[in-house]
C-alpha cells in the first residue's frame, strides 16, 4: 500500500502524542520539549502553542464541543487549556494527584468529567470545572497505558501492561463489566470505534485488534510489522514517534485496511 502525506508540519522535538479536534480541521500535538501546539491542517498554520509541561507531553484529551484541551506529562500533572485565543498561555486548571507520569486522558460524554491513566497503577475520575478528584481505581500490579471513552455510555475501556483489556462503568463505583485477560502482549493503545460498541486495541506484538463489547471477543485482527511495532501501533491514534512530522492520514489508512480486509 502506498501512503501519501496530505499534510506535513515540521516540529522541533519528538512527537509523543497527537489528537484530532473533530470538525475544526485541527490537530493537537504534544512534544518532548513540553510544548503543546495546535495546527490548522488545511491552512497549514499554528493557531495555538504553549510551553505546557516541564518534561515530555505524553497524552492529550480533546473536548468535542468546547475550545479546550487537556494535556498530561512526565511531570505527573494534567493541565486544562483554553485555545480560543493564542494569548491564553496560562492553564485554566492544573490537576495534581498522580504519582507517576500520565499515560492517557479521555473526556467523558458530558464534558464535565474526564478520566486519566497513569504509571502509578491508577485510573482517576476528575471534575473538569471544580478540579476535584471524584473517584479512583487502583490496580494491584499493572500500570494502565491507555484509556478511552465508549461513546454514548458511561463506560471506559482501559489497556494495561499485562495485555489485559478492561471496561469499567464509572457511574457504578468502577464496576468492571468486561475483563479480557492477556488478550495481547502489553497493550499500549485502546481506541473506541465511533458509532459501534467496539474497541480497537494495539499491542507491542504488532497486532491491532477490534473487540466486540457485547460479545466479549475479538472480531478482527490486523498485523503490522514487528520490526517497527511501537511506531505502527501508535499510529492508531495519529501518532508517529520516529520523525518530527505529523502524518494526519495514518488513522484513515488503518481504518480502510481493516474494513477491506
TIVOMI-465481 format. One record per residue (C-alpha): x negated, y, z negated; residue in one letter. Coordinates in steps of 0.02 Angstrom, whole numbers, plus 32768, in hexadecimal, padded with zeros to 4 digits. Layout:
XYZA
...
end
This chain:
800080008000X
7FC080AB802EX
7FDB81317FAAX
7FD881E57FE5X
7FC582737F69X
805082F27F7CX
800F83697EF8X
7F6383817EAEX
7F2C83F27E21X
7E7883F77DE5X
7E5F84007D29X
7DCD84147CB2X
7DC5837A7C43X
7E0F82CC7C44X
7ECC82B87C52X
7F1382577BBFX
7FCE82687BDFX
804482AD7C62X
810282C07C5CX
817F82FC7CDCX
81F783857CA5X
8292834F7D05X
82ED83C37D7EX
826F844F7D65X
81E8840C7DDBX
816F841A7D49X
80E783A67D0AX
80A283B47C58X
7FF0837C7C3CX
7F8B83557B9FX
7ECE835F7BB0X
7E3783217B4DX
7E0583D47B26X
7EA483EA7ABDX
7EF984517B43X
7FB284407B6EX
7FE084807C1CX
807C84847C88X
8076848D7D46X
80F984B17DCBX
80D884257E46X
812784787EDDX
80D685217EC6X
803584CE7E8AX
801E854C7DFFX
8006854A7D44X
809C85917CE8X
806785707C34X
7FC685457BDBX
7F9085447B26X
7EFE85017ABFX
7F7384927A5DX
7F07841979FBX
7E5A840C79B0X
7E3C83667A07X
7E8882FE7A94X
7F4083197ABEX
7F7982637ABAX
8034826F7AE1X
80C282E47B12X
817D82EA7AEEX
81F3833C7B6BX
829883957B4DX
830F83827BE0X
838084177BB9X
830B84917B63X
826984E47B95X
820D84907B08X
818284107AFFX
813783A47A76X
808083757A74X
802482F97A06X
7F6A82EA79F1X
7ED3829579A6X
7EDD8319791DX
7F7582BA78D8X
7FE9834E78F5X
808483657961X
80AC841379A2X
8148845F79EFX
813084DC7A7DX
81A585587AD2X
816985647B87X
81EF85E17BC0X
816586657BC3X
80A886567BDFX
809186C87B48X
80D786477ACEX
802D86057A9AX
805B85E079E5X
80B9854079BAX
816C854F797DX
814884C878FDX
80BD845278C7X
80F483A67889X
807D8354780EX
808A82AB77BBX
8030822C7827X
7F8781EF77E9X
7F5081AA7892X
7F4A81F9793EX
7FF1820A7998X
800A81877A1FX
80B981AF7A61X
814E82277A51X
820382117A89X
828B82967A7AX
833782527A4DX
83D182707AB8X
841782FF7A4EX
836E83577A56X
8380837C799DX
830E82ED7967X
8275829379AAX
820F81FA797FX
815381EB797AX
80E081537977X
80328154792FX
7F9880EB7910X
7FC580F27856X
80408061787BX
80DB80CE7869X
816A811278D1X
81B581B1788BX
825B820978ACX
825582C878A3X
82CE835A78A5X
829983CD7932X
82D5847378EAX
82BF84517830X
821883FA7844X
8244837977C0X
822082BF77BFX
82C7826477C7X
829181AE77CAX
81F4814477CDX
81D58093780CX
8132804077DDX
80E97FA37826X
80837F3077B6X
7FF57F187831X
80127F5878E2X
7FFB80067927X
807E804779A0X
8039807D7A48X
80D880BE7A98X
818F80EA7A76X
821C811B7AEAX
82D381497AD7X
835580DA7B2BX
83CC81567B82X
847E816D7B3FX
8454810A7AA1X
8404811F79F7X
838780967A1FX
82CC80AE7A27X
825A80307A7CX
81A9801B7A37X
81127FBA7A71X
80847F8A79FDX
7FD17F4D7A0AX
80037E9879EEX
80667E9B7A91X
81117E9A7A3CX
81A57EFF7A7CX
82207F3A79F7X
82C37F9D7A05X
83007FFD796DX
83A680507945X
837180F578F7X
8421811678B4X
842480757850X
8388808277E4X
83158046786FX
83707FA17886X
830D7F397902X
838A7F067988X
830D7EAF79FBX
82657E6379CCX
82047E147A5BX
81657DD07A0FX
80C37DD97A73X
81157DEF7B1DX
806D7E2A7B62X
7FBF7E547B29X
7FB97EFB7AD0X
804A7F687B0CX
800780157B34X
80A2805D7B87X
815E80487B7EX
81D880AD7BE9X
829480A37BF8X
82E280877CA4X
835D81167CC6X
841380E17CD4X
83F7802F7C9BX
83DF7FD47BF6X
83317FA07C27X
82837FC57BEAX
81E37FCC7C4FX
81467F8F7BF5X
808F7F907C24X
80057F2F7BCEX
7F497F227BD0X
7F577E807C34X
7F867EE87CCCX
803C7EB27CCFX
80D07F287CDCX
81767ED77CAAX
822D7F077CA9X
82937EC97C14X
834F7EB87C03X
83857EFA7B5AX
84287E997B57X
83DE7DF47B92X
833E7E0B7B2EX
82D57DC67BBAX
82687E037C4AX
82BA7E197CF4X
82237E467D5CX
81657E527D57X
80E97EB87DB9X
80317E897DB8X
7FAA7F0E7DC3X
7EEF7F007DD6X
7EA07EC47D34X
7DFD7F197D62X
7E4F7FC37D45X
7EDA7F927CCFX
7EDA802C7C61X
7EE680A47CF3X
7F6C80417D4FX
7FE280227CBFX
7FD480D47C7EX
8010810B7D2BX
80BB80CD7CF3X
80CD81727C97X
807C81E17D1AX
7FCF81D57CCFX
7F2881BF7D24X
7E9681BA7CABX
7DF881A87D14X
7DFB824A7D78X
7E3482FA7D47X
7EBF82F77DC8X
7F7C82E47DB9X
7FC7825F7E2CX
807F828B7E21X
80B682057E9DX
8077816E7E3DX
8115814D7DD9X
8182814F7E76X
810B80D77ECCX
8115805D7E3AX
81D2806B7E37X
81E180487EF2X
816C7FB47EE5X
81D47F677E59X
82757F827EB7X
823B7F367F5AX
81E37EA27F10X
end
